[in-house]
Amino acid sequence: MTDIKTTLKALGLDASTLQKGELEIVTPVDGSVIARVPATPVGEVGNVVARAQTAFEAWRTVPAPRRGELIRLFGEELRRHKDDLGRLVTFEAGKIFEEGKGEVQEMIDICDFAVGLSRQLYGLTIASERPGHRMMETWHPIGPVAVISAFNFPVAVWSWNTALAIVCGDPVIWKPSEKTPLTAFACAKLFEQAVKKLGDVPANLVQVVVGKADVGEALVDDPRVPLVSATGSCRMGRAVAPRVAARLGRSLLELGGNNGMIVAPSADLDLVVPGTVFSAVGTAGQRCTSLRRAFIHEDVYDQLVPRLKKAYGSVRIGSPLEAGTLVGPLIDGRAFESMQAALDQARADGGKVTGGERALQDRFPNAWYVSPALVEMPSQTEIVRTETFAPILYLMKYRELDDAVARHNDVPQGLSSCIFTTDLREAEAFMSAAGSDTGIVNVNIGPSGAEIGGAFGGEKETGGGRESGSDSWKAYMRRATNTINYSRELPLAQGIKFDL
Ligand code: UN1
């Protein structure tokens, strides 16, 4: 398998220049240090924003379809480098190569979407109540957008934001997770290639800042950044949102999930088993959309649970760089500790744990591989209501659908959910106003692995933001309502007379 140096080189990065900074980049694959990256000095953030502001002033007047052309070229770079970037995601975030490539495919897809969108930034024409008047709305670029992204989707989530922001006329300042700056540098390089190919593009449309919370805070507090799009934990969102709100800026939050599944008596268990395994153990349970809670009807519980245990037993845990591996490592030792703490608490609450132990310790003493855990819970205790970023699936029984939906919704988070049923009434009830309260609600597929075409995000502590497809682009623009008088009179709205 190609090594890290070759991968970096293929992406236009020189490994030897990435050895001097204070931030140690550790690959979760084997726990070794693969780079040392300098943090952006906090005092430099203001200059970065100023450069983005200058770029904005030029970019906002470039016709949107031409802005789309830049994203089309960026998509071509991504197609060309899909394997290299996918592999770098594997090195840096530890997800299996197949999923690393999937992440890059997600970037390519959003680029295609954004190119089409660049000719469809439509506003409405609205009937005016006044004679000889016309009303319409126009969408304009809003300004520099800060994108704060998480380690688990180090490139795709950034690209959802960036592809849209760029066609909407906004430069991007990207603060990647301090665990995954290399993929950010690689994306910025590929973007630069597209800029060069198009030509006559303002500098600094995409800038990367690296660092810990202090760098993020400087960015978040800057009033020249009208929109902060942040993906990560609820804790991070709670730190970011009030700061942006204090300066009356906009934030777009995509925070934690605690995604549930209902397995109804009519469910096709041949779909439930693989659907569950992919969404609960894929990405080692480190997706914000990972399946964490299953409510299984008591009539099928005893059939399904042994099948799940069997499937879990056959899942191959190993280096994410090796073909055939389905479960790679956790991001770090802290993730392992919080997984173990959650399992201990679940046991104390009466849960029966299968799996969850450390794996491959001999081969990778400095990395954190685990066997995914199934936990049969007597009820939805506090630990089940908590998002633990690890492959833990809590299994619970239900009798009445209404009760299962109520328990499903009885968590602070509201990102994604699903029901497996072949009963139309149950499926519709789950998707109805009185059904699941999450932003993504699926039928007969798991809660993870969304396509880019839909709006992505969720309610409650998930933060309410929507990114990616549908009309999410509107978050990246400002809306102007225009009223045009083409008559020779000046009638006032609401019929007000104001005669001079
Ligand atoms: C995330 O984990 O932050 O729906 C994003 C999914 C992916 C994106 C997950 N398309 O699972």
Residues whose N, C-alpha, C, O or C-beta is under 5 A from the ligand:
A	BS01	UN1	F153 Q286 R287 C288 T289 S448 G449 A450
